[in-house]
Amino acid sequence: MKTTVEIDDELLRKAKVRAAETGMTLRALIERALRRELEQMEGGAGEYVLRDASVGGDGINPEFLPWHWDKVRDLIYEDRGA
């Protein structure tokens, strides 16, 4: 169904840019965002996707593997006044 909605100019510009960056149509982007908002308003959990914030490397240093987290944390904050 077609409808007319007044949208803030800057918000519309950002939406068009994001749609183009992701290869979506503006319509698909708006529908997706509206569905997500309605799910949240209805208390539906929806699907949450955690962003990958890993920084690379090889994981925890083997030296710290046998240690309890309290000891590792204390070492991290050593000499920081905490």
Secondary structure, 3 states (H helix, E strand, C coil): CCCCCCCCHHHHHHHHHHHHHHCCCHHHHHHHHHHHHHHHHCCCCCCCCCCCCCCCCCCCCHHHCCCCHHHHHHHHCCCCCC
